[in-house]
Amino acid sequence: MCLPDSNDQTKDSVLRNTFPARCLITDDCISEVNVQETWHQYADVADSGGTTLQSKPNGSAQILWRRDANQTGVQWAVVRVGKPADPAFLVKVPSGGIPGRSGLATGSANCDLFQLDDSGTIEPVLKPNGQGVRIIARNPSAQRIRGPISNYDYDGNRSWNNEPLATKNCEK
């Protein structure tokens, strides 16, 4: 059982665990979040620690609301603690592909970012102003990642479509 520590005099509760197991809280609460990118919808403890959460593409807290959706930096937010989902992100590889690693330098290219939802639909990740998010995708492999293949289109719902397959009569 997890209870607020009655000796804590700060505005935040400190949790203590009365059993030799981990404590998990899932609830909505107010927290300061250091927003790194305006399109981030999740936050987690910053790598450096501290008292402020850091926004990320995924994390253990979902950002439900924040003071200014169009700004980065530290701001007050309402977050839901407890991992609500594992977002799956996809990038649209540009027509020239993504070059392979050269020596110690990874290959990279600017790519549009998409998210796969639970129903299998691929949707673009958008900034609060409606613009699509572009990221730098890195390729640590020595081989180039090929760009889109002609005659194949994704229908947006789990299926890749190409020209109808030719069928042959197969006899033994």
C-alpha positions in Angstrom: 0.0 0.0 0.0 1.3 3.4 -0.9 0.6 6.4 1.3 1.7 10.1 1.3 4.5 10.6 3.7 3.1 12.7 6.6 6.5 14.2 7.3 6.8 15.8 3.9 6.3 19.6 4.1 6.5 20.3 0.4 3.6 20.9 -2.0 4.2 17.4 -3.6 3.5 14.2 -1.8 6.3 11.7 -1.3 5.3 8.1 -1.6 6.5 5.4 0.6 6.0 1.8 0.2 4.9 -0.2 3.3 5.5 -3.5 1.6 8.7 -4.8 0.0 7.4 -4.2 -3.5 7.2 -1.3 -6.0 4.6 1.3 -5.8 2.6 2.3 -8.8 0.3 5.3 -9.0 -2.1 5.9 -11.9 -3.9 9.1 -11.8 -4.2 12.6 -13.3 -2.0 15.3 -11.6 -0.4 18.6 -12.1 3.3 18.7 -12.9 5.9 21.0 -14.4 7.0 19.5 -17.8 10.1 20.7 -19.8 8.5 20.5 -23.2 11.3 19.6 -25.7 9.1 19.5 -28.9 5.6 20.9 -29.3 4.3 17.5 -30.7 5.4 15.4 -27.7 2.4 13.9 -26.0 4.2 12.0 -23.2 6.7 12.8 -20.5 9.0 11.0 -18.1 11.7 11.6 -15.5 14.5 13.6 -17.2 17.8 11.7 -17.7 19.4 14.2 -15.4 16.8 13.7 -12.7 15.4 16.7 -11.0 11.8 17.8 -10.1 10.5 18.5 -13.6 9.3 15.9 -16.1 10.8 16.0 -19.6 8.5 15.6 -22.7 9.3 12.7 -25.0 7.7 10.8 -27.9 6.7 8.2 -25.3 7.0 7.9 -21.6 5.2 6.9 -18.3 3.0 10.0 -18.2 0.6 11.2 -20.9 0.4 14.9 -21.3 -3.4 15.7 -21.2 -3.1 19.5 -21.2 -0.3 22.1 -20.9 -0.3 25.8 -20.5 0.8 26.6 -24.1 0.6 23.9 -26.7 2.6 26.0 -29.2 5.6 26.6 -26.9 8.6 24.6 -25.7 10.3 25.0 -22.3 9.2 24.4 -18.8 5.4 24.9 -18.2 2.7 23.6 -16.0 0.7 20.6 -17.4 -1.9 18.0 -16.4 -0.4 14.6 -16.9 -1.8 11.1 -16.4 0.7 9.0 -14.5 0.9 5.3 -15.5 1.9 4.3 -19.0 -1.4 4.5 -21.1 0.0 3.2 -24.4 3.1 2.3 -26.3 2.9 4.5 -29.4 4.4 3.1 -32.6 6.1 5.6 -34.8 6.9 5.2 -38.5 8.8 7.5 -40.8 8.2 8.1 -44.5 11.5 7.5 -46.2 12.2 10.2 -48.8 12.5 9.2 -52.5 16.3 9.2 -52.3 16.3 6.8 -49.3 18.5 7.1 -46.2 22.3 6.7 -46.9 24.2 4.0 -45.0 26.8 4.6 -42.3 30.1 6.0 -43.5 32.9 5.2 -41.0 31.6 6.3 -37.6 29.0 8.7 -39.0 25.4 7.3 -39.3 23.5 8.1 -42.5 20.5 10.4 -42.0 17.6 12.0 -43.8 14.7 14.3 -43.0 11.6 12.2 -42.8 7.9 12.8 -42.1 6.7 11.2 -38.9 3.6 9.0 -38.6 2.0 7.1 -35.8 0.3 3.7 -35.9 -2.9 3.6 -33.8 -4.4 0.5 -32.2 -6.8 -0.1 -35.2 -3.8 -0.2 -37.6 -4.4 3.2 -39.1 -1.4 5.3 -39.9 -1.8 9.0 -39.2 0.7 11.8 -39.6 2.0 13.3 -36.3 1.0 16.9 -36.2 2.2 19.9 -34.3 -0.5 21.9 -32.4 -0.6 24.3 -35.4 -1.5 21.5 -37.8 1.9 21.2 -39.5 3.4 17.7 -40.0 6.3 16.8 -37.9 9.7 16.1 -39.6 12.5 14.4 -37.9 16.0 13.2 -38.7 16.0 9.5 -39.2 19.4 7.8 -38.6 20.6 4.7 -40.3 23.5 2.9 -38.4 23.7 0.2 -41.1 26.3 0.3 -43.8 23.5 -0.4 -46.3 21.3 2.3 -47.7 17.6 2.3 -46.8 15.7 2.3 -50.0 13.1 5.0 -50.7 9.5 4.3 -51.7 9.0 1.5 -54.3 6.8 2.5 -57.2 3.5 0.8 -57.8 3.0 0.2 -54.1 0.7 2.3 -52.0 -0.4 2.0 -48.4 -4.2 2.3 -48.1 -3.9 3.7 -44.6 -5.4 0.7 -42.9 -3.0 -2.3 -42.8 -2.8 -3.1 -46.5 -0.1 -2.5 -49.2 -1.7 -2.3 -52.7 0.0 -2.9 -56.0 -1.1 -3.8 -59.4 -3.3 -7.0 -59.5 -1.2 -10.1 -59.5 -1.2 -12.1 -62.8 -2.4 -15.6 -62.3 -1.2 -18.7 -64.2 -2.6 -22.1 -64.5 -0.2 -24.4 -62.7 -0.2 -28.0 -63.8 1.9 -30.7 -62.4 
